[in-house]
């Protein structure tokens, strides 16, 4: 055996074998991939439908991967040219943002009071808030309808802002109360020694420390207000004040027998995109809010 062959044999002997992925890890990766595809498939199909021409949408069997000549932007162009869709987006944004801010502004002091102040019947109040949170808001429809009718709030933004803020208020109180209870009381005791009253302590010390919780709760309230349909359909009938869910549901075809799949898909994508951007923008805060208090020490 030559010297070169001996060196090659030595290198081959000393080279450690490549590690193999365990079967459990492979199965886990496959499972994660399957769940991701299963969850994202409807959204991806909706996006793909919004770009396909009508012939490709109606083709049987379905065209899963359309060619370039089967793609179009006409659904989006018609959506914004023929209907005031930007106005619908503004309506949804204004109503959802206002209702969320009201829920946070009123829910934060209430949550702090339940978490720190000694209130008679505190457990009873928390139980009532929990029951209201679990109560289906659809069952409140008839009562709210009479209130809106009595106060003459029909075709008014307040007809949506007030119910949305009221529905999100119990959830806001429960979530923020949990975060307030996890904060150390030493900071509040030090603030009292420095002369802070309860309101100053809440605004200057407690709330800045619970920004992730505020963002997480605000995102949940905003999504509910953005996607709500029944109240928006009933309490607002004026075209210039409709929100995205109602405007999308009322998109019609050229005849009563035609279902405009393309424009509906484009409207749903355009209406969901602001929520996606909002969640991506506050992604770090949302993760902090969901994981805060999970690990102590």
QUIPE-V38936 format. One record per pair of residues at least 12 apart in sequence whose ideal C-beta (glycine too) atoms are under 10 Angstrom apart, sorted by the first residue. I is the first residue (numbers start at 1). J is the second residue. If there is no record, write none. Layout:
i={I | I}
j={J | J}
This chain:
i={43 | 43 | 43 | 43 | 45 | 45 | 45 | 46 | 46 | 46 | 46 | 46 | 46 | 46 | 47 | 47 | 47 | 47 | 47 | 47 | 48 | 48 | 48 | 48 | 48 | 48 | 48 | 49 | 49 | 49 | 49 | 49 | 49 | 49 | 49 | 49 | 49 | 49 | 50 | 50 | 50 | 50 | 50 | 50 | 50 | 50 | 50 | 50 | 50 | 50 | 50 | 50 | 50 | 51 | 51 | 51 | 51 | 51 | 51 | 51 | 51 | 51 | 51 | 51 | 51 | 52 | 52 | 52 | 52 | 52 | 52 | 52 | 52 | 53 | 53 | 53 | 53 | 53 | 53 | 53 | 53 | 54 | 54 | 54 | 54 | 54 | 54 | 54 | 54 | 54 | 55 | 56 | 56 | 56 | 56 | 56 | 57 | 57 | 57 | 57 | 57 | 57 | 57 | 58 | 58 | 58 | 72 | 73 | 74 | 74 | 74 | 75 | 75 | 75 | 75 | 75 | 75 | 75 | 75 | 75 | 75 | 76 | 76 | 76 | 76 | 76 | 76 | 76 | 77 | 78 | 78 | 78 | 78 | 79 | 79 | 79 | 79 | 79 | 79 | 79 | 79 | 79 | 79 | 80 | 80 | 82 | 82 | 83 | 83 | 83 | 83 | 83 | 83 | 83 | 84 | 84 | 84 | 84 | 85 | 85 | 85 | 85 | 85 | 85 | 85 | 85 | 86 | 87 | 87 | 87 | 87 | 87 | 88 | 88 | 88 | 88 | 88 | 88 | 88 | 88 | 88 | 88 | 88 | 88 | 88 | 89 | 89 | 89 | 89 | 89 | 89 | 89 | 89 | 90 | 90 | 91 | 91 | 91 | 91 | 91 | 91 | 91 | 91 | 91 | 91 | 91 | 92 | 92 | 92 | 92 | 92 | 92 | 92 | 92 | 92 | 92 | 92 | 92 | 92 | 92 | 92 | 92 | 93 | 93 | 93 | 93 | 93 | 93 | 93 | 94 | 94 | 94 | 94 | 94 | 95 | 95 | 95 | 95 | 95 | 95 | 95 | 95 | 95 | 95 | 95 | 95 | 95 | 95 | 95 | 96 | 96 | 96 | 96 | 96 | 96 | 96 | 96 | 96 | 96 | 96 | 96 | 96 | 96 | 96 | 96 | 96 | 97 | 97 | 97 | 97 | 97 | 97 | 98 | 98 | 98 | 98 | 98 | 98 | 98 | 98 | 99 | 99 | 99 | 99 | 99 | 99 | 99 | 99 | 99 | 99 | 99 | 99 | 99 | 99 | 99 | 99 | 99 | 100 | 100 | 100 | 100 | 100 | 100 | 100 | 100 | 100 | 100 | 100 | 100 | 100 | 100 | 100 | 101 | 101 | 101 | 101 | 101 | 102 | 102 | 102 | 102 | 102 | 102 | 102 | 102 | 102 | 103 | 103 | 103 | 103 | 103 | 103 | 103 | 103 | 103 | 103 | 103 | 103 | 103 | 103 | 103 | 103 | 103 | 104 | 104 | 104 | 104 | 104 | 104 | 104 | 104 | 104 | 104 | 104 | 105 | 105 | 106 | 106 | 106 | 106 | 106 | 106 | 107 | 107 | 107 | 107 | 107 | 107 | 107 | 107 | 107 | 107 | 107 | 107 | 107 | 107 | 107 | 108 | 108 | 108 | 108 | 108 | 108 | 108 | 108 | 108 | 108 | 108 | 108 | 108 | 109 | 109 | 109 | 109 | 109 | 109 | 109 | 110 | 110 | 110 | 110 | 110 | 110 | 110 | 110 | 111 | 111 | 111 | 111 | 111 | 111 | 111 | 111 | 111 | 111 | 111 | 111 | 111 | 111 | 111 | 111 | 112 | 112 | 112 | 112 | 112 | 112 | 112 | 112 | 112 | 112 | 112 | 112 | 112 | 112 | 113 | 113 | 113 | 113 | 113 | 113 | 114 | 114 | 114 | 114 | 114 | 114 | 114 | 114 | 115 | 115 | 115 | 115 | 115 | 115 | 115 | 115 | 115 | 115 | 116 | 116 | 116 | 116 | 116 | 116 | 116 | 116 | 116 | 116 | 117 | 125 | 126 | 126 | 126 | 128 | 129 | 129 | 129 | 129 | 129 | 129 | 129 | 130 | 130 | 130 | 130 | 131 | 132 | 132 | 132 | 132 | 132 | 132 | 132 | 133 | 133 | 133 | 133 | 133 | 133 | 133 | 133 | 133 | 134 | 135 | 135 | 137 | 137 | 137 | 137 | 137 | 137 | 137 | 137 | 137 | 138 | 138 | 140 | 140 | 140 | 140 | 140 | 141 | 141 | 141 | 141 | 141 | 144 | 144 | 144 | 144 | 144 | 144 | 144 | 144 | 144 | 145 | 145 | 145 | 145 | 147 | 147 | 147 | 148 | 148 | 148 | 148 | 148 | 148 | 148 | 149 | 153 | 153 | 154 | 154 | 154 | 154 | 154 | 155 | 155 | 155 | 155 | 155 | 155 | 156 | 156 | 156 | 156 | 157 | 157 | 157 | 158 | 159 | 159 | 159 | 159 | 159 | 159 | 160 | 160 | 160 | 160 | 160 | 160 | 160 | 160 | 161 | 162 | 162 | 163 | 163 | 163 | 163 | 163 | 164 | 164 | 164 | 164 | 164 | 164 | 164 | 164 | 165 | 165 | 167 | 167 | 167 | 167 | 167 | 168 | 168 | 168 | 168 | 168 | 168 | 168 | 168 | 169 | 171 | 171 | 171 | 171 | 172 | 172 | 172 | 172 | 172 | 172 | 173 | 174 | 175 | 175 | 175 | 175 | 175 | 175 | 175 | 175 | 176 | 176 | 176 | 176 | 176 | 176 | 176 | 177 | 178 | 178 | 178 | 179 | 179 | 179 | 179 | 179 | 179 | 179 | 179 | 179 | 179 | 179 | 180 | 180 | 180 | 180 | 180 | 180 | 181 | 182 | 182 | 182 | 182 | 182 | 182 | 183 | 183 | 183 | 183 | 183 | 184 | 187 | 187 | 187 | 187 | 188 | 188 | 188 | 188 | 189 | 190 | 191 | 191 | 191 | 209 | 210 | 210 | 211 | 211 | 211 | 212 | 212 | 212 | 212 | 212 | 212 | 212 | 212 | 212 | 212 | 213 | 213 | 213 | 213 | 213 | 213 | 214 | 214 | 215 | 215 | 215 | 215 | 215 | 215 | 216 | 216 | 216 | 216 | 216 | 216 | 216 | 216 | 217 | 218 | 218 | 218 | 218 | 218 | 219 | 219 | 219 | 219 | 219 | 219 | 219 | 220 | 220 | 222 | 222 | 222 | 222 | 223 | 223 | 223 | 225 | 226 | 226 | 226 | 226 | 226 | 226 | 226 | 226 | 227 | 227 | 227 | 227 | 227 | 227 | 228 | 228 | 228 | 229 | 229 | 229 | 229 | 229 | 229 | 230 | 230 | 231 | 231 | 232 | 232 | 232 | 232 | 232 | 233 | 233 | 233 | 233 | 234 | 243 | 244 | 244 | 244 | 244 | 244 | 244 | 245 | 245 | 245 | 247 | 247 | 248 | 248 | 248 | 248 | 248 | 248 | 248 | 248 | 249 | 249 | 250 | 251 | 251 | 251 | 251 | 251 | 252}
j={268 | 269 | 272 | 276 | 62 | 64 | 265 | 261 | 264 | 265 | 266 | 268 | 269 | 272 | 265 | 266 | 268 | 269 | 272 | 273 | 63 | 64 | 65 | 66 | 71 | 265 | 269 | 62 | 63 | 66 | 75 | 261 | 262 | 264 | 265 | 266 | 268 | 269 | 72 | 73 | 75 | 76 | 79 | 261 | 262 | 263 | 264 | 265 | 266 | 267 | 268 | 269 | 270 | 66 | 70 | 71 | 72 | 73 | 74 | 75 | 76 | 262 | 265 | 266 | 269 | 66 | 70 | 71 | 72 | 75 | 261 | 262 | 265 | 66 | 69 | 70 | 71 | 72 | 74 | 75 | 262 | 72 | 74 | 75 | 253 | 258 | 260 | 261 | 262 | 263 | 70 | 69 | 70 | 71 | 72 | 262 | 70 | 75 | 259 | 260 | 261 | 262 | 265 | 259 | 261 | 262 | 262 | 266 | 262 | 263 | 266 | 260 | 261 | 262 | 263 | 264 | 265 | 266 | 267 | 269 | 270 | 262 | 263 | 265 | 266 | 267 | 269 | 270 | 266 | 260 | 262 | 263 | 266 | 247 | 248 | 251 | 262 | 263 | 264 | 266 | 267 | 269 | 270 | 266 | 270 | 251 | 263 | 239 | 242 | 247 | 250 | 251 | 263 | 267 | 239 | 240 | 242 | 247 | 244 | 247 | 248 | 251 | 266 | 267 | 270 | 271 | 270 | 239 | 240 | 241 | 242 | 247 | 239 | 240 | 241 | 242 | 243 | 244 | 245 | 246 | 247 | 248 | 267 | 270 | 271 | 226 | 243 | 244 | 247 | 270 | 271 | 273 | 274 | 243 | 244 | 157 | 160 | 232 | 236 | 240 | 241 | 242 | 243 | 244 | 246 | 247 | 160 | 222 | 225 | 226 | 227 | 228 | 232 | 242 | 243 | 244 | 245 | 246 | 247 | 271 | 274 | 275 | 222 | 225 | 226 | 243 | 244 | 274 | 278 | 157 | 160 | 161 | 241 | 243 | 157 | 158 | 159 | 160 | 161 | 164 | 165 | 225 | 226 | 228 | 231 | 232 | 236 | 241 | 243 | 160 | 161 | 164 | 168 | 221 | 222 | 223 | 224 | 225 | 226 | 227 | 228 | 243 | 244 | 274 | 275 | 278 | 161 | 218 | 221 | 222 | 225 | 226 | 157 | 158 | 160 | 161 | 162 | 164 | 165 | 225 | 157 | 160 | 161 | 162 | 163 | 164 | 165 | 166 | 167 | 168 | 169 | 221 | 222 | 224 | 225 | 226 | 228 | 161 | 164 | 165 | 168 | 172 | 217 | 218 | 219 | 220 | 221 | 222 | 223 | 224 | 225 | 226 | 161 | 165 | 218 | 221 | 222 | 161 | 162 | 164 | 165 | 166 | 168 | 169 | 172 | 221 | 164 | 165 | 166 | 167 | 168 | 169 | 170 | 171 | 172 | 173 | 217 | 218 | 220 | 221 | 222 | 224 | 225 | 165 | 168 | 169 | 172 | 176 | 207 | 214 | 215 | 217 | 218 | 221 | 165 | 172 | 165 | 166 | 168 | 169 | 172 | 173 | 129 | 165 | 168 | 169 | 170 | 171 | 172 | 173 | 174 | 175 | 176 | 177 | 214 | 217 | 221 | 172 | 173 | 176 | 177 | 180 | 202 | 203 | 206 | 207 | 210 | 213 | 214 | 217 | 173 | 176 | 198 | 199 | 202 | 203 | 207 | 125 | 129 | 169 | 170 | 172 | 173 | 176 | 177 | 129 | 172 | 173 | 174 | 175 | 176 | 177 | 178 | 179 | 180 | 181 | 202 | 206 | 210 | 213 | 217 | 173 | 176 | 177 | 179 | 180 | 181 | 183 | 198 | 199 | 201 | 202 | 206 | 207 | 210 | 125 | 173 | 177 | 180 | 198 | 202 | 126 | 129 | 173 | 174 | 176 | 177 | 180 | 181 | 173 | 176 | 177 | 178 | 179 | 180 | 181 | 182 | 183 | 206 | 177 | 180 | 181 | 183 | 185 | 188 | 198 | 201 | 202 | 206 | 198 | 173 | 173 | 174 | 177 | 170 | 169 | 170 | 171 | 172 | 173 | 174 | 177 | 170 | 171 | 173 | 174 | 170 | 166 | 167 | 169 | 170 | 171 | 173 | 174 | 167 | 168 | 169 | 170 | 171 | 172 | 173 | 174 | 175 | 170 | 167 | 170 | 163 | 164 | 166 | 167 | 168 | 224 | 228 | 230 | 231 | 230 | 231 | 163 | 166 | 167 | 230 | 231 | 163 | 230 | 231 | 234 | 235 | 159 | 162 | 163 | 166 | 167 | 230 | 231 | 234 | 235 | 159 | 231 | 234 | 235 | 159 | 162 | 163 | 160 | 162 | 163 | 231 | 234 | 235 | 236 | 235 | 235 | 236 | 234 | 235 | 236 | 237 | 238 | 235 | 236 | 237 | 238 | 240 | 241 | 235 | 236 | 238 | 241 | 235 | 236 | 241 | 235 | 231 | 232 | 234 | 235 | 236 | 241 | 225 | 228 | 231 | 232 | 235 | 236 | 241 | 243 | 225 | 231 | 235 | 225 | 228 | 231 | 232 | 235 | 221 | 222 | 224 | 225 | 226 | 228 | 231 | 232 | 221 | 225 | 221 | 224 | 225 | 228 | 231 | 217 | 218 | 220 | 221 | 222 | 223 | 224 | 225 | 221 | 217 | 220 | 221 | 224 | 213 | 214 | 217 | 218 | 220 | 221 | 217 | 217 | 210 | 213 | 214 | 216 | 217 | 220 | 221 | 289 | 206 | 207 | 210 | 213 | 214 | 216 | 217 | 213 | 213 | 292 | 293 | 206 | 209 | 210 | 212 | 213 | 214 | 216 | 217 | 289 | 292 | 293 | 202 | 206 | 207 | 209 | 210 | 213 | 293 | 209 | 210 | 213 | 292 | 293 | 296 | 205 | 206 | 209 | 210 | 293 | 209 | 201 | 205 | 206 | 209 | 201 | 202 | 205 | 206 | 201 | 205 | 204 | 205 | 206 | 292 | 289 | 292 | 285 | 288 | 289 | 282 | 284 | 285 | 286 | 287 | 288 | 289 | 290 | 291 | 292 | 285 | 288 | 289 | 290 | 292 | 293 | 285 | 289 | 282 | 284 | 285 | 286 | 288 | 289 | 282 | 285 | 286 | 287 | 288 | 289 | 290 | 292 | 289 | 278 | 282 | 285 | 286 | 289 | 275 | 278 | 279 | 282 | 285 | 286 | 289 | 286 | 289 | 274 | 275 | 278 | 279 | 275 | 278 | 279 | 243 | 243 | 244 | 245 | 271 | 272 | 274 | 275 | 278 | 243 | 244 | 245 | 271 | 272 | 275 | 243 | 245 | 246 | 243 | 244 | 245 | 246 | 248 | 249 | 245 | 246 | 243 | 246 | 244 | 245 | 246 | 247 | 249 | 245 | 246 | 249 | 250 | 246 | 271 | 267 | 268 | 270 | 271 | 272 | 274 | 267 | 268 | 271 | 267 | 271 | 263 | 264 | 265 | 266 | 267 | 268 | 270 | 271 | 264 | 267 | 267 | 263 | 264 | 266 | 267 | 268 | 264}
